[in-house]
Amino acid sequence: MYNFVTLNLKCPICGESLMDHDKLVDNEPSVRLIIETPTSKGIIRLSSVYDSYNYISDINIPKDEIAKFYCPHCKSQITSKEECDTCGAPMVTFNIEMGGKVSICSRSGCKNHLMKFSDVSIELENLYQKYGYHGKSSVYNDLRTKKEVKPEHDENKEIIETGAFLQSYCPHCRKSLIENNMLKLKIKSDKSESGYLLLSPYINIFTSMSTIFLPEDKVVNDLICPHCNKNLIIADKKCEKCGSPVAKILISARTKFIDFYICTKKGCRWHGLKEEDYDNIILEDSEEC
């Protein structure tokens, strides 16, 4: 079972925040660190979405390489006394802003990681309320109410508001694409790895995660229905923001299905409807506040 939980991390040595709000990974603020391998040194930005393995780095990190991580503020190496239960490499431990710790394996390609709390039940509840998927939805609802009042719209048009949950379906087999409150699709990477892409089904909330590594600003080769295995990418439409291929899913509005398009480029926030559906449907501003 997967959950969208974003973590605000701090250096365990100097206590400074490691969050980079300018460079996003998985459409969330990234965790900025100095990274050093036996052959090079540079900057890495990790995904702050727990269970995501995506990152941006200005150096090449070969698979199975053990790296060292340093705080960009105090320049101290961030270490741990623990070793990875999976591969035996040293673990790297960070503090979570709201309490607790999270550890990741220092070996490139190893997916072992864990969270620890002094009081698991209380801290997990706080974690999901403050950083979790549903808490984020309420935050966006609060932001939406603070927007300037817009001119009255045509009463015959339905507004799909920021934070609204999109019931999503495959356009081929019409089966639901929602699993555990996430929009779940099969994907293939450039290296022919197969996995799943999990997207937020809440309108204008762009958090995502994947079970395989997906580089930022790259186009996903295939977006596939997990039920009928048909590709959802269509040939006759492009993203209106970046020109990349788009995939089509169905969402329910009023009493019918409508076509809903999403960009296949990692990090692009464009989505849209068929031209004729704009006569009946209004999407709230597709850019986050």
DAUR-V172462 format. One record per helix or strand of 3 or more residues. SS is the DSSP state (hx for helix, st for strand). FROM is the first residue (numbers start at 0). TO is the last residue. Records with the same first field share a line. If there is no record, write none. Layout:
# DAUR-V172462
SS: FROM-TO / FROM-TO
This chain:
# DAUR-V172462
st: 18-24 / 27-35 / 40-45 / 54-56 / 67-69 / 89-95 / 100-104 / 112-115 / 157-159 / 181-187 / 193-198 / 207-209 / 221-223 / 232-237 / 244-252 / 255-262 / 270-272 / 280-282
hx: 119-130 / 132-144 / 274-278
